[in-house]
Amino acid sequence: MNFVIPKRAKMKKEALEFCLYLTNAQNQLELAKMTNIISTNSDALNDKFYNDNSDLISKARSISAKQLNHIYPQMKQRRGQKEINNAVNSAVQTILLDKNSTENTLDKLTKDLENNL
């Protein structure tokens, strides 16, 4: 799990405390038990919940958890990556807020990215 606290946040301390609450081992483990996620907290991954092979779902969870130790980023950062990310995020927001059609928004995003790469 990744969280960001904006520089201009009014309640930075509280935001940090909340992020730490969400990401501690106990809460990550409980969240994983209630949902279909794999914890990102290494202490939680040591729990027997992630080492159970008693049924197919448990075995899949165990295999998935073990693979987290072997993940490497496949995308290399490009020059202007921040601007690319901002453009993509802006396009997603435009689509989700129904400010423009998906097709028009993606066409504009494509042109913007092609002109700036």
C-alpha positions, 0 to 999 in steps of 0.5 A, a space after each residue: 500500500 502506498 499513501 501520500 500526504 500532500 505538502 499542504 495537508 492541514 492535518 499531516 500528523 493525523 494523516 501519518 497516524 492513519 497511514 501507519 494504522 492502515 499499514 501495520 501488520 495486524 491491520 493489514 492481516 485483518 484486511 487481507 482476511 476480510 478481502 481478497 488482497 495480499 498484505 504488503 507488510 512483511 510481518 503480516 506475511 509471516 502469519 500462518 494465514 499466508 502459509 496455509 496450503 489446506 485448500 486451493 484458495 489458501 495455497 494460491 494465497 500462500 504462493 502469491 504472498 511468497 512471490 512478493 519477495 521477487 517483484 521488480 519494477 518493469 517500467 523504467 522511469 522516462 524523462 518527464 515521467 511526472 508530467 506523463 503521470 499527471 496527464 494520465 491522472 487528469 484524463 482519468 479524472 475527466 472521464 470519471 467526472 463525466 466532463 468529456 467522453 472517454 474517446 475524446 479524452 483518450 484522443 487528447 491524452 494520446 496527442 498530448 503525450 505524443 507531442 511531449 515525448 
